[in-house]
Amino acid sequence: MEVNTNSSSAMDWILFLVSTAVMVFMLIYMNEWFWVALPFSLTYLVKALRAM
């Protein structure tokens, strides 16, 4: 079976940018809780770069 992953890369980049923006927002306004958004940002970066 062949799986098409070309379309998911664009979505992964969008999710990475959104989660990074949320992380920066949390770092500015709720700096003790920014680590909650950190795994999402890093996970989608790895998926967008196709390293996973």
GIMO-V538331 format. One record per residue. N is the residue number from 1. RES is the residue in three letters. SS is DSSP state (a for helix, b for strand, c for the rest). BURIAL is + if it has 24 or more other ideal C-beta (glycine too) atoms within 12 Angstrom, else -. D_LAST is the distance of its C-alpha to the last C-alpha in whole Angstrom. Layout:
N|RES|SS|BURIAL|D_LAST / N|RES|SS|BURIAL|D_LAST
This chain:
1|MET|c|-|19 / 2|GLU|c|-|17 / 3|VAL|c|-|15 / 4|ASN|c|-|15 / 5|THR|c|-|12 / 6|ASN|a|-|14 / 7|SER|a|-|16 / 8|SER|a|-|13 / 9|SER|a|-|12 / 10|ALA|a|-|15 / 11|MET|a|-|15 / 12|ASP|a|+|12 / 13|TRP|a|-|14 / 14|ILE|a|-|17 / 15|LEU|a|+|16 / 16|PHE|a|+|14 / 17|LEU|a|-|18 / 18|VAL|a|-|20 / 19|SER|a|+|18 / 20|THR|a|+|19 / 21|ALA|a|-|22 / 22|VAL|a|+|23 / 23|MET|a|+|22 / 24|VAL|a|-|24 / 25|PHE|a|-|27 / 26|MET|a|-|26 / 27|LEU|a|-|27 / 28|ILE|a|-|30 / 29|TYR|a|-|32 / 30|MET|c|-|30 / 31|ASN|a|-|29 / 32|GLU|a|-|29 / 33|TRP|a|-|27 / 34|PHE|c|-|24 / 35|TRP|a|-|21 / 36|VAL|a|-|21 / 37|ALA|a|+|19 / 38|LEU|a|-|17 / 39|PRO|a|-|14 / 40|PHE|a|+|14 / 41|SER|a|+|14 / 42|LEU|a|-|12 / 43|THR|a|-|9 / 44|TYR|a|+|10 / 45|LEU|a|+|10 / 46|VAL|a|-|6 / 47|LYS|a|-|6 / 48|ALA|a|+|9 / 49|LEU|c|-|8 / 50|ARG|c|-|5 / 51|ALA|c|-|4 / 52|MET|c|-|0
